[in-house]
């Protein structure tokens, strides 16, 4: 049997002073560009550049700050041949990023924080990722309640369905739309695990899924010892295992910090030709995906 097509690997590049896993390491443009190029060398299909931390309790930067953080990095990485995604909830940043060469807009709010983002995407050739989201970082923990019938899976499906309707109504075609269940956003650990068990029930209209589990706190709690949750630096192997498992569920992509380790794990999965649920592939302008 032919080897399955692996998910796209999206490498995380936080150009922020306060992200939960590597805040400040790549805040300078030169450092960010160098790391982005290393992600590409390690096998990233996309480099996802974010200038706003969305960790629990994070304070939002000014629009001008976010623009200053991401646009120069996007320009330089695009000039070097990288396929770039921008991680933003703001229309101004999305528009500037697309103008600078970004080919995907990764909006953790799914258009709820700034509905004008949908117009920006509709007027461009960019692919759009709409994540399940309920509130900004300073209050999302208060909304991690899923008491309705069907629990978190039914709620995420229903709320993503509403976002899909809004995205399509704005003029973004379905073949440029990806969904994200939003692990860790207004969710407790048990919610994250339940969503991962039932990814096929989360998606809407058979749309492809991006899964972003890398280094998140539910993995730290899984690996906890007497000293408490496993630190961020010790969560990578669990993340690689999860990338392989969701690959078998047919996800379109995985968003990760350790690109090389993820590609190594997926190479083993591909070589074995493990079964994979087929998922549609949206258009991502740029070099052909592997």
N, C-alpha and C positions, 0 to 999 in steps of 0.2 A: 504494500500500500504506500502511496506517496506520503512524505512527511507533512504534517499539518503546518499551516501558515501561522507563525507565532504572532502574538499581539505586538503592536507598536510599543516601543519603550520611550517614555517621555522623561527626560532628565530634569530634575528640579534645580533651578538656579534662583535662590532668594537674594535679591539685591536690597536687603533690609538690615536694620540694626537689631531687630528684635524677633526674628522668626524662632520657633521653638527648638529647631534642631541645629541650626548653624548661623543664627543671627549675628551679623557683623562681619563674618569671615569674607564675604564678597560684596561689601557695601561700596568699596572703591571700584570705579569703572574698570581699571586695568585688571584688578583681581577677578572681577566678575567675568570679563571677557576670557581671561586665561582659563578659568574654571569651565566656562561654557565650551571652549575648544577641547578641553580635556574630556568633557562629557561626550562630545561628538566622537573623539578618538576612542573612547571606551565603548561606543556602539549605540549612542542615543539616536533615535530616529527624529526626535523633536527635543528642543531645549525650551523649557517652560520658564519664562522670566517673570518674576513677581516683585513688585515694589511696595506691597502692603502686607504686613503680617496678619494672618487670620487665626493665630493661636488664641485660645480662650483668654479673654480679658484684654486683648490687644487694643491699643488706641489707634484710630485711623490717622494716616498722614494727610497733609494738605495735598490737593490735586497737583499743585506745582512741585511738591516734593516727590510724589510718585512719578510724575513725568521725568523729572531730572534723574531719577534713579534708573528707569528702565529704557528710555528712548536711546541714549547713547550706546548702551550695551546691545540693544537690538540691532542698531545700524551696523556696529562693528561685526557682530556675529553673522548677520546676513551677508555682509560684504565678504566674509570668509567662507561663505557657502553653506552655513548652517540653516536648517529648517527651524524656524523660531515660532513659539507660541507665547502669548502674553497672558499672564494670570492677573486679571483685573476685574473690578465690578463697576468701573467708571467709563462712561461714553467717551469723555475727552481722552482718556488714556488709551482706550481701545482704538479710537480714530488715529491718534498719533502713532500707535504701534503698528497698525496696518499700513499707514503711510510710510513707515520706516522699513517695512518688509515682513512683518509678522504674518503668518499664514493661518493662524488659529487663535481664536479668542476663548480663553478658558475662564469662564465667569462663575465663581463659586456661588453666586446668588441666583443664577438662572434668570437674570433680568429683573429680579425683584428690587435690588438696591438702586438700580438706575435703568428704567425701561428703555431709555434712549440707546443703550448698548445694542439692542436688537435692530434698531434702524441702521446703526453703523455697520453691523455685520451684513444686513440685507443689501446694503449699498456697495458691498465689497465682494471679493471672491473667497473670503475667509471661512473656514470651518468654525463652528460654534459648539462649545461644551457647556451644557446647562446642568448645574449641580443642584441636588436637593438641599435647600437652605431655608431657615426660618427666621433668622435674625443675625445682626452683627455680633462680633466676638464678645462684646461686653455683656451681652444678655442671652446668648444662645443656650447656655446651660440651663436657664430657667424654663426653656421650651422643650426639653428632652423628655416629653411625656407622650406616650403612645398607648392610650387606654382604649381606643376604639376597637371594634371587632376586626380581627386580622392583624392587630398590633402594628409594629413598625413597618413591616413589609407592605401591608395594604396602604398605610398612610403615605409612605414614600412613593408608591406607585400612583396613588391618587394625586398627590401634590406635584409630582413630575408630569402627570398627564395635563394638569392645568398649565404648567410651564410650556409644554410642547404646543398646546393650543395657541398660546401667546406668541411663541417663536415663529410658528408657521404663519400665523395671522400677520406678523410683521414683514413677511416676505422672505424669510430664510427657508430655502428648500430643504426637504427632509434628508436629501443625500449629503447635506453639509451640517448635519446635526448629530451630536453625540451626547449621551446622558451620563451622569455621575451620581451614584447613590449618596454621596456626601458622608463618608465614614468620619465619625468624630465631630461632625457639625450638628449641634443640637441632638446629640445621641450619646448614650452611655455605652460602656463596653458591651453589654449584653445585646444592645441594639445593633452594634457593628457586626457582631458574630452572626446574628440572625439574618441580617441583610446578605452577608457573604454566603450563607447556606442557601439562600433563595434568590440569587441574582436574576435567574430567568423570570421570576415573578415581579421583579422591580421594574424592568424595562417597559417602554410604552411603544406600541406599534412595531415591535421588533427592532427598535433602534439600537445601535451599538452602544456599548458601555465602556467608560474609562473608570478604572478603580485606582484610588489613591490611598493606600494603606501604609506607605513607607514610614517607618519610625514612629508611628502614632501610639498614643498612650495605651490603647487596648492591648497592643503587643507587649508593652512594658509591664502591664499588670499580669498578663499571661505568664511572663517569665520572671515574675517577682520571686525574691528570696527573703530571708529574714531582714535584709536591709531596706526592703520596700521594692517598688517597681524597678525593673531593669532600666538602667540609664539609656538614653537615646543611642549612644555609641554601641550598645550591645544588642540591638534589635534587628540588625541587618539579616542574619541567617533566617530568622522567622519571616521576615519580609520576602526573602527569596522563595521560601517554601510557599508562601501565599501567592506570589506571582505565578508560580507553576500551577497551583491548584485552580486559580481563576482563569488561566490560559485554557485549561480543559473545559471551562464553562463558556468559552467562546467570546471572551471580552475583546474589545477592539484595541485597548491599550492599558498599560500600567504606568502609573506616575511614581517614579522612584528617585531616591537620592544616590544609591549605589548602582550605577548603570552597568559597570563591568560585572559585578556579581550577579545581577539580574540576567544579563545576557548569557553568562555561563550556565546558570540554572535552566534557562529556557533552551539552551543548546542541547542539554541532556534530554529534556522533554521532547524536543523536536526529533532528536536522533532515534528515540524509541518509538516515534510515530504514534504517540498516545492519542486516544480518541479526543475529538474536539467538537463541541457544538458549533455549527456554522453561524456566523454573525455577519450582517451586511457591513460593508466597508464604505464609510463616507469619503467624500473627496477631500483630500488634503493637498492643495497645490504644492508642487515641489518635486524633488527626486522621487522616482518610483519607490514605493515601500517594498521591503524584502518579502 
